[in-house]
Amino acid sequence: MFTSYTGHTDNVFALAWSPDGHTLASAGRDRTVQLWDAIMGACRLTYQNHSSYILSVSWSPNGRYIASGDTAGAVHVWRADTGTTVFIYSGHVRFVRSVSWSADGRFIASGGDYGDSTLRVWEAFSGKELYVHKDQDRIFAAPWSPDGLRIASGSFDATVQVLDALNGDIALTYHGHNGPVYTTDWSPNSQMLASAGEDTLVHIWSPVDGETILKYAGHKRAVKSLDWSPDGHYIVSGGDDTTVQIWSASTGKEVATNTVHTAWVRCVSWSPTGPLIASASGSVLQVWEL
């Protein structure tokens, strides 16, 4: 283990690295987003303007802003350096499970869970909606592809839909899973997708034709979070079996397993600049080096 952070007073539901790899943003049931130094484990800033549990957090590509979504249906856009709220988007009815910035930092895609089930794409600083997608039941993940062209929406209905990011048209629907899909992520070159959920398997597949390339079966229970390494060679995944596993994205061969957590691993995130991985279980966050 490299360092740990214990600033939260309740379960952490979301975790994200800053683009420069220096700072982690974590958020959860205590209604705060905390920015902390990934090396020293010291808190730099605490954002406390949410009125309910926070389920999702994402940095803008330039590292200046953060978007965070909560169970009341609000998405806050705020400055990472001062914690000043810039804009609050209120298009969702309830649980905002996913927030993701477009590659150019102009737009945000937000996905609604319980009582909402919409994917909404909107201008980050005005809230003007490009479109609202209502074709899935309870959206858990909706990351924007690195090339800015597509969004991959994972749902409780066991599907992943690949959407045209600009108009919301469905390009492809992936039906490979046998249960709810809790997490999806694009490869760094936008050529492959990884998705996982209740069926315990991580699927790697083509967003062009839906062909399954590989299935990773290392987990014994539901997989709640995954992330590609910056070079695209590896994937880190974590879930209800309390383990964090690193494995080859091309072969599925396990590289390392972290068993230090004693409760569900709700989120994992790979540093964009190096071999550091962050994971959250309960209220404790850990950073460790591969």
CORFENBEL-V717154 format. One line per field, one symbol per residue. phi: phi as a letter, one per 40 degrees, with the letter a starting at -180 (. if undefined). psi: psi as a letter, one per 40 degrees, with the letter a starting at -180 (. if undefined). Layout:
BEGIN
phi = ???
psi = ???
END
This chain:
BEGIN
phi = .cabbbccbadcbaaaccdcgcbbbbaiccgbbbbaccccgccbabcbccbadbbaaaccdcgcbbbbbbccgcbcbacccbgcccabcbcccadccabaccccgcbbbbbbcdgbfbbbbaccbbgcccabbbcbbgccaacccdcgcbbbbcbccgbbbcbcccbgcccabcbccbadbcabaccdcgcbbbaaaccgcbbbacccbgcccabcbccbbdcbaaaccdcgcbbbbaaccgbbbbacccbgccbabbbccbbdccabacdcbaccbbabagbbbbbbbc
psi = hdiihfeieahheihhiideedihhiiadeeihhhihdddehhdihhfeieiiheiihiideedihhhiieeeihhhihddeehhdihhfdidahgdhihiideedihhhhhbhecfihhhihdedehhdihhfeihhhdigihideedihhhhideeihhhihddeehhdihhfeifaihdhiiiideeeiihiibdeeihhhihedeehhdihhfdieaiheiihiideediihiiaeeeihhhihedeehhdihhfdieihhdiihhheeafhhiihhbehiihih.
END
